[in-house]
Amino acid sequence: MLIKAAKTFSSLFMPLYAPLWVFVGLFLFSYLKMLPWGYKLFILLIVYLFTVFVPTMGIQTFRLFKRWTHLELSHREHRHMPYIVTLLSYGTCLVLMTKMNTAMFFRGIVMSALICQIVCVTINAWWKVSTHMVGMGGLVGALNAFSILFFYNPVWPFCALLLLSGVLGTSRIILRQHSLAQVLVGFAIGYVCTMTFILISWM
């Protein structure tokens, strides 16, 4: 029962969805909710396409080609190609948003996700870090950054995200996908990179 709950929670909070959730939060709970719905849906479609759909299809195609199970794909030595696919897709999203002349902090969100992936690729050369927790750390970092930029107190959303982070990290450990150190380092990478690059993009 515990294993099933951990698998369900891990599936619900896939790391690729983190940038999309940041945009959804901005469009629903900040002054950006005043933007036209057509524009918001267009941005969300682009973000979904290049940060979720394309990486997911690319990774699954590669997994099927190699005839690996989902468990085999999670092995550190098998993670290089999924990282490369994700990097290329995130990079394309960033270039496209730059060509469209979107707001700098929009690009900062995608840039922070791209930097997180680069850090994970580098670390993966010798150690496996939790990308699930990188995603959760990114959500917390984005919330912290936007609370500074928009001058509001995010105490309740902050507490909720920390609680979800704890449950997700525990789930990854229960499933024996990561150690406590890998979970904590993953969260730290997501938090620091996301908050830093969103704040820099505002300047």
C-alpha positions as CSV (number, residue, x, y, z in Angstrom):
1,M,0.0,0.0,0.0
2,L,2.8,2.4,0.9
3,I,4.7,1.5,-2.2
4,K,1.6,2.1,-4.4
5,A,1.0,5.5,-2.7
6,A,4.7,6.5,-3.3
7,K,4.5,5.5,-7.0
8,T,1.2,7.4,-7.4
9,F,2.7,10.5,-5.8
10,S,5.9,10.3,-7.9
11,S,3.7,10.0,-11.1
12,L,1.6,13.1,-10.1
13,F,4.7,15.3,-9.6
14,M,6.8,14.5,-12.6
15,P,9.8,17.0,-12.8
16,L,9.1,18.0,-16.5
17,Y,5.8,19.7,-15.4
18,A,7.5,22.1,-13.0
19,P,8.0,25.1,-15.5
20,L,4.4,24.7,-16.6
21,W,3.1,24.8,-13.0
22,V,5.1,28.0,-12.5
23,F,3.4,29.7,-15.5
24,V,0.0,28.4,-14.4
25,G,0.5,29.9,-10.9
26,L,1.6,33.2,-12.4
27,F,-1.4,33.4,-14.7
28,L,-3.9,32.5,-12.0
29,F,-2.5,34.2,-8.8
30,S,-0.5,37.3,-9.9
31,Y,-1.4,40.5,-11.7
32,L,-0.7,38.6,-14.9
33,K,-4.2,37.1,-14.6
34,M,-5.3,40.4,-16.3
35,L,-3.6,39.3,-19.5
36,P,-5.9,38.2,-22.3
37,W,-6.8,34.5,-22.1
38,G,-5.8,33.9,-25.6
39,Y,-2.2,35.1,-24.9
40,K,-2.0,33.1,-21.7
41,L,-3.2,29.9,-23.4
42,F,-0.7,30.5,-26.2
43,I,2.2,30.8,-23.8
44,L,1.0,27.8,-21.8
45,L,0.8,25.8,-25.1
46,I,4.4,26.6,-26.0
47,V,5.7,25.8,-22.6
48,Y,3.8,22.5,-22.5
49,L,4.9,21.6,-26.0
50,F,8.6,22.1,-25.4
51,T,9.0,21.3,-21.6
52,V,6.6,18.4,-21.3
53,F,5.3,16.9,-24.6
54,V,8.5,16.9,-26.8
55,P,10.8,15.7,-24.0
56,T,8.4,13.0,-22.9
57,M,7.9,11.7,-26.4
58,G,11.6,11.8,-27.1
59,I,12.5,9.9,-23.9
60,Q,9.8,7.3,-24.4
61,T,10.9,6.7,-28.0
62,F,14.5,6.3,-26.8
63,R,13.4,3.9,-24.1
64,L,11.4,1.8,-26.5
65,F,14.3,1.8,-29.0
66,K,16.6,0.5,-26.3
67,R,13.9,-1.9,-24.9
68,W,14.5,-0.6,-21.4
69,T,11.9,-0.7,-18.6
70,H,11.1,2.5,-16.7
71,L,13.3,1.2,-13.9
72,E,16.2,0.6,-16.2
73,L,15.8,4.1,-17.6
74,S,16.2,5.5,-14.1
75,H,19.7,4.1,-13.7
76,R,22.3,6.8,-13.6
77,E,24.3,5.5,-16.6
78,H,21.1,5.4,-18.7
79,R,20.1,9.0,-18.0
80,H,22.4,10.8,-20.4
81,M,20.2,10.7,-23.5
82,P,17.0,11.7,-21.6
83,Y,18.9,14.7,-20.3
84,I,20.1,15.6,-23.8
85,V,16.6,15.4,-25.2
86,T,15.3,17.6,-22.4
87,L,18.1,20.2,-22.8
88,L,17.5,20.5,-26.6
89,S,13.8,20.9,-26.1
90,Y,14.2,23.5,-23.3
91,G,16.8,25.3,-25.3
92,T,14.4,25.5,-28.3
93,C,11.6,26.8,-26.0
94,L,14.0,29.6,-24.8
95,V,15.0,30.6,-28.3
96,L,11.4,30.6,-29.5
97,M,10.3,32.8,-26.5
98,T,13.3,35.1,-27.2
99,K,12.3,35.4,-30.9
100,M,8.7,36.2,-29.7
101,N,10.1,38.9,-27.5
102,T,8.2,37.6,-24.4
103,A,8.8,39.2,-21.0
104,M,12.3,38.7,-19.6
105,F,11.0,36.9,-16.5
106,F,9.1,34.5,-18.7
107,R,12.4,33.6,-20.3
108,G,13.9,33.5,-16.8
109,I,11.6,30.7,-15.8
110,V,12.6,28.6,-18.8
111,M,16.3,29.6,-18.4
112,S,16.3,28.5,-14.8
113,A,14.8,25.1,-15.8
114,L,17.5,24.8,-18.4
115,I,20.2,25.6,-16.0
116,C,18.8,23.0,-13.5
117,Q,19.0,20.4,-16.3
118,I,22.6,21.4,-17.1
119,V,23.6,21.1,-13.4
120,C,21.9,17.7,-13.2
121,V,23.7,16.4,-16.4
122,T,27.0,17.5,-14.9
123,I,26.4,15.8,-11.6
124,N,25.0,12.7,-13.3
125,A,28.5,12.0,-14.6
126,W,29.4,10.6,-11.2
127,W,26.3,10.7,-9.0
128,K,22.5,10.3,-9.4
129,V,20.4,13.3,-8.2
130,S,16.7,13.4,-7.8
131,T,15.1,15.3,-10.7
132,H,11.7,15.0,-9.0
133,M,13.1,17.1,-6.1
134,V,14.8,19.5,-8.5
135,G,11.3,20.2,-9.9
136,M,9.9,20.7,-6.4
137,G,12.8,22.9,-5.4
138,G,12.2,24.9,-8.6
139,L,8.6,25.5,-7.6
140,V,9.6,26.7,-4.2
141,G,12.3,28.9,-5.6
142,A,10.0,30.4,-8.1
143,L,7.4,31.2,-5.4
144,N,10.1,32.8,-3.3
145,A,11.4,34.8,-6.2
146,F,8.0,36.1,-7.3
147,S,7.1,36.9,-3.7
148,I,10.1,39.2,-3.6
149,L,9.3,40.8,-7.0
150,F,5.6,41.2,-6.4
151,F,5.8,42.1,-2.7
152,Y,3.4,39.6,-1.2
153,N,3.6,37.1,1.6
154,P,3.4,33.5,0.3
155,V,3.4,31.8,3.7
156,W,0.6,29.4,3.1
157,P,1.6,28.3,-0.5
158,F,5.1,28.1,0.8
159,C,4.1,25.7,3.6
160,A,2.0,23.7,1.2
161,L,4.9,23.3,-1.3
162,L,7.3,22.3,1.5
163,L,4.8,19.7,2.7
164,L,4.5,18.3,-0.8
165,S,8.3,18.3,-1.2
166,G,8.6,16.3,2.0
167,V,6.1,13.8,0.8
168,L,7.6,13.5,-2.6
169,G,11.1,13.2,-1.3
170,T,10.0,10.4,1.1
171,S,8.2,8.7,-1.8
172,R,11.5,8.6,-3.8
173,I,13.4,7.2,-0.9
174,I,10.6,4.6,-0.2
175,L,10.8,3.5,-3.8
176,R,14.6,3.2,-3.4
177,Q,15.2,5.5,-6.3
178,H,17.3,7.9,-4.3
179,S,19.1,8.4,-1.0
180,L,18.3,11.2,1.4
181,A,21.4,13.1,0.2
182,Q,20.3,12.8,-3.4
183,V,16.8,14.1,-2.5
184,L,18.1,17.1,-0.5
185,V,20.7,18.0,-3.2
186,G,18.1,17.8,-5.9
187,F,15.8,20.2,-4.0
188,A,18.7,22.6,-3.3
189,I,19.6,22.7,-7.0
190,G,16.1,23.5,-8.1
191,Y,15.6,26.1,-5.4
192,V,18.8,28.0,-5.9
193,C,18.9,27.9,-9.7
194,T,15.3,28.9,-10.1
195,M,15.2,31.7,-7.6
196,T,18.5,33.1,-8.8
197,F,17.7,33.2,-12.5
198,I,14.2,34.5,-12.1
199,L,15.5,37.4,-10.0
200,I,18.4,38.1,-12.5
201,S,15.9,38.1,-15.4
202,W,13.9,40.8,-13.7
203,M,16.9,43.2,-13.5
